[in-house]
Amino acid sequence: MLARIALLALSIVATLAVDQATYDALVYHYQYAAAAYAATYDALVYHYQYAAAAYAGTCAHPNGQTLVSTPESPPEPGPQSPSPAEPDAGLVRAEGSGLVAGEPEPEA
């Protein structure tokens, strides 16, 4: 009878130890997950604040350096933008087909 009581007590102690270890592992996991979530949140907030500042025209880095600024004058049109005098500039005629890229096919 005494051996059964001792075995039952040992079983209870072992169960409590496993429960405590499981509890500790879960607490560690959720503390780690909460820290990772907070770090992700902070990074996203910094990213969106940076993006909003860049969109507004200037972006001041935390050290005070200006990273993005608006140009004084608009950029000059490059060769890829057709001028109003050349309406077909930039369209490519497919060789032998009579079709121009960007235009619908003629009705048959």
ZADO-1210 file (C-alpha; in nm, 4 decimals, padded with zeros to 6 digits):
<atoms>
<atom x="00.0000" y="00.0000" z="00.0000" code="MET" pos="1"/>
<atom x="00.2835" y="00.2361" z="00.0902" code="LEU" pos="2"/>
<atom x="00.4503" y="00.1600" z="-00.2448" code="ALA" pos="3"/>
<atom x="00.1336" y="00.2588" z="-00.4311" code="ARG" pos="4"/>
<atom x="00.1143" y="00.5901" z="-00.2432" code="ILE" pos="5"/>
<atom x="00.4806" y="00.6582" z="-00.3161" code="ALA" pos="6"/>
<atom x="00.4268" y="00.5708" z="-00.6857" code="LEU" pos="7"/>
<atom x="00.1218" y="00.7988" z="-00.6998" code="LEU" pos="8"/>
<atom x="00.3160" y="01.0838" z="-00.5351" code="ALA" pos="9"/>
<atom x="00.6051" y="01.0328" z="-00.7794" code="LEU" pos="10"/>
<atom x="00.3610" y="01.0340" z="-01.0697" code="SER" pos="11"/>
<atom x="00.2052" y="01.3608" z="-00.9481" code="ILE" pos="12"/>
<atom x="00.5470" y="01.5251" z="-00.9048" code="VAL" pos="13"/>
<atom x="00.6565" y="01.4101" z="-01.2520" code="ALA" pos="14"/>
<atom x="00.3340" y="01.5410" z="-01.4053" code="THR" pos="15"/>
<atom x="00.3785" y="01.8762" z="-01.2327" code="LEU" pos="16"/>
<atom x="00.7383" y="01.8986" z="-01.3538" code="ALA" pos="17"/>
<atom x="00.6305" y="01.8285" z="-01.7131" code="VAL" pos="18"/>
<atom x="00.3491" y="02.0809" z="-01.6806" code="ASP" pos="19"/>
<atom x="00.5925" y="02.3424" z="-01.5463" code="GLN" pos="20"/>
<atom x="00.8380" y="02.2740" z="-01.8282" code="ALA" pos="21"/>
<atom x="00.5580" y="02.3020" z="-02.0847" code="THR" pos="22"/>
<atom x="00.4372" y="02.6230" z="-01.9239" code="TYR" pos="23"/>
<atom x="00.7889" y="02.7684" z="-01.9262" code="ASP" pos="24"/>
<atom x="00.8351" y="02.6732" z="-02.2914" code="ALA" pos="25"/>
<atom x="00.5041" y="02.8349" z="-02.3851" code="LEU" pos="26"/>
<atom x="00.5858" y="03.1516" z="-02.1912" code="VAL" pos="27"/>
<atom x="00.9266" y="03.1714" z="-02.3609" code="TYR" pos="28"/>
<atom x="00.7671" y="03.1113" z="-02.7023" code="HIS" pos="29"/>
<atom x="00.5043" y="03.3797" z="-02.6567" code="TYR" pos="30"/>
<atom x="00.7550" y="03.6286" z="-02.5126" code="GLN" pos="31"/>
<atom x="00.9770" y="03.5646" z="-02.8156" code="TYR" pos="32"/>
<atom x="00.6799" y="03.5973" z="-03.0515" code="ALA" pos="33"/>
<atom x="00.5696" y="03.9204" z="-02.8824" code="ALA" pos="34"/>
<atom x="00.9216" y="04.0636" z="-02.9121" code="ALA" pos="35"/>
<atom x="00.9373" y="03.9648" z="-03.2806" code="ALA" pos="36"/>
<atom x="00.5954" y="04.1202" z="-03.3407" code="TYR" pos="37"/>
<atom x="00.7011" y="04.4419" z="-03.1672" code="ALA" pos="38"/>
<atom x="01.0217" y="04.4577" z="-03.3724" code="ALA" pos="39"/>
<atom x="00.8257" y="04.3985" z="-03.6937" code="THR" pos="40"/>
<atom x="00.5742" y="04.6644" z="-03.5957" code="TYR" pos="41"/>
<atom x="00.8521" y="04.9140" z="-03.5197" code="ASP" pos="42"/>
<atom x="01.0205" y="04.8385" z="-03.8528" code="ALA" pos="43"/>
<atom x="00.6938" y="04.8845" z="-04.0416" code="LEU" pos="44"/>
<atom x="00.6199" y="05.2122" z="-03.8642" code="VAL" pos="45"/>
<atom x="00.9704" y="05.3390" z="-03.9472" code="TYR" pos="46"/>
<atom x="00.9331" y="05.2227" z="-04.3091" code="HIS" pos="47"/>
<atom x="00.5971" y="05.3933" z="-04.3586" code="TYR" pos="48"/>
<atom x="00.7105" y="05.7123" z="-04.1861" code="GLN" pos="49"/>
<atom x="01.0160" y="05.7144" z="-04.4151" code="TYR" pos="50"/>
<atom x="00.8000" y="05.6456" z="-04.7217" code="ALA" pos="51"/>
<atom x="00.5501" y="05.9168" z="-04.6263" code="ALA" pos="52"/>
<atom x="00.8293" y="06.1668" z="-04.5750" code="ALA" pos="53"/>
<atom x="00.9863" y="06.0698" z="-04.9079" code="ALA" pos="54"/>
<atom x="00.6495" y="06.1062" z="-05.0789" code="TYR" pos="55"/>
<atom x="00.6072" y="06.4497" z="-04.9243" code="ALA" pos="56"/>
<atom x="00.9287" y="06.5601" z="-05.0919" code="GLY" pos="57"/>
<atom x="01.2048" y="06.5425" z="-04.8379" code="THR" pos="58"/>
<atom x="01.3132" y="06.2707" z="-04.6072" code="CYS" pos="59"/>
<atom x="01.5305" y="06.3514" z="-04.3112" code="ALA" pos="60"/>
<atom x="01.7355" y="06.0578" z="-04.1913" code="HIS" pos="61"/>
<atom x="01.7591" y="06.0234" z="-03.8110" code="PRO" pos="62"/>
<atom x="02.1133" y="06.1631" z="-03.8296" code="ASN" pos="63"/>
<atom x="01.9797" y="06.4791" z="-03.9950" code="GLY" pos="64"/>
<atom x="02.1000" y="06.4062" z="-04.3467" code="GLN" pos="65"/>
<atom x="01.8502" y="06.4782" z="-04.6251" code="THR" pos="66"/>
<atom x="01.8143" y="06.1678" z="-04.8396" code="LEU" pos="67"/>
<atom x="01.5465" y="06.2660" z="-05.0902" code="VAL" pos="68"/>
<atom x="01.4734" y="06.6102" z="-05.2277" code="SER" pos="69"/>
<atom x="01.2487" y="06.7415" z="-05.5015" code="THR" pos="70"/>
<atom x="01.4198" y="06.8614" z="-05.8200" code="PRO" pos="71"/>
<atom x="01.4186" y="07.2342" z="-05.8927" code="GLU" pos="72"/>
<atom x="01.2863" y="07.1889" z="-06.2477" code="SER" pos="73"/>
<atom x="01.1042" y="06.9016" z="-06.4176" code="PRO" pos="74"/>
<atom x="01.3247" y="06.6582" z="-06.6091" code="PRO" pos="75"/>
<atom x="01.3770" y="06.7124" z="-06.9788" code="GLU" pos="76"/>
<atom x="01.1860" y="06.4733" z="-07.2054" code="PRO" pos="77"/>
<atom x="01.4039" y="06.1857" z="-07.3113" code="GLY" pos="78"/>
<atom x="01.4147" y="05.9884" z="-07.6353" code="PRO" pos="79"/>
<atom x="01.1513" y="05.7457" z="-07.5058" code="GLN" pos="80"/>
<atom x="00.8832" y="06.0177" z="-07.4825" code="SER" pos="81"/>
<atom x="00.7440" y="06.1213" z="-07.8251" code="PRO" pos="82"/>
<atom x="00.7142" y="06.4881" z="-07.8995" code="SER" pos="83"/>
<atom x="00.3759" y="06.6311" z="-08.0094" code="PRO" pos="84"/>
<atom x="00.5155" y="06.6883" z="-08.3616" code="ALA" pos="85"/>
<atom x="00.5870" y="06.3145" z="-08.4017" code="GLU" pos="86"/>
<atom x="00.2698" y="06.1278" z="-08.3019" code="PRO" pos="87"/>
<atom x="00.4019" y="05.7890" z="-08.4193" code="ASP" pos="88"/>
<atom x="00.7363" y="05.8185" z="-08.2430" code="ALA" pos="89"/>
<atom x="00.7821" y="05.5305" z="-08.0050" code="GLY" pos="90"/>
<atom x="00.5494" y="05.2945" z="-08.2000" code="LEU" pos="91"/>
<atom x="00.7180" y="04.9931" z="-08.3507" code="VAL" pos="92"/>
<atom x="00.5994" y="04.8526" z="-08.6823" code="ARG" pos="93"/>
<atom x="00.6103" y="04.4738" z="-08.6935" code="ALA" pos="94"/>
<atom x="00.8124" y="04.3706" z="-08.9972" code="GLU" pos="95"/>
<atom x="00.5970" y="04.2525" z="-09.2885" code="GLY" pos="96"/>
<atom x="00.2702" y="04.2583" z="-09.0929" code="SER" pos="97"/>
<atom x="00.1625" y="04.6157" z="-09.1513" code="GLY" pos="98"/>
<atom x="00.0621" y="04.6280" z="-08.7806" code="LEU" pos="99"/>
<atom x="00.1898" y="04.8824" z="-08.5361" code="VAL" pos="100"/>
<atom x="00.2468" y="04.7766" z="-08.1746" code="ALA" pos="101"/>
<atom x="-00.0061" y="04.9409" z="-07.9473" code="GLY" pos="102"/>
<atom x="-00.2776" y="04.9698" z="-08.2144" code="GLU" pos="103"/>
<atom x="-00.5728" y="04.7310" z="-08.2512" code="PRO" pos="104"/>
<atom x="-00.5794" y="04.4875" z="-08.5429" code="GLU" pos="105"/>
<atom x="-00.7854" y="04.5988" z="-08.8438" code="PRO" pos="106"/>
<atom x="-01.1267" y="04.4379" z="-08.8875" code="GLU" pos="107"/>
<atom x="-01.1367" y="04.1715" z="-09.1602" code="ALA" pos="108"/>
</atoms>
